[in-house]
Amino acid sequence: MSETLSRLAAVIESRKLANGGDPDQSYVSRLFSKGDDAILKKIGEEATETVMAAKDVRAGAEPSKLLYECADLWFHSMIMLAQFNLTPQDVLEELARREGISGIEEKANRKLQAREHDERQD
């Protein structure tokens, strides 16, 4: 994993309330203190801003605008992962698992697994 992602993940983890994060001193701690819904809402906002930036770049805006918004989306996604005790490394491992698998095949496998899970629940 990138050293930058590793360092950032460690900082985010340290901002959790259980790890001594202070919502009065840290934006990340404040998000954690507000809970899942606030974090998920922020992801939605950042995803929308990223899509809008991509459209702006398509229309001639500077590509740096898209990079800025994408960085915000990644950052907030890392906060979401930490909220659910997941890491960027977990995402990289999932991407590695999918490597070489057709996207169509991978999606079909997910649907099959979901159906099997639902059948076990009944």
Secondary structure, 3 states (H helix, E strand, C coil): CCHHHHHHHHHHHHCCHHHCCCCCCCHHHHHHHHCHHHHHHHHHHHHHHHHHHHHHHHCCCCHHHHHHHHHHHHHHHHHHHHHCCCCHHHHHHHHHHHCCCCHHHHHHHHHHHHHHHHHHHC
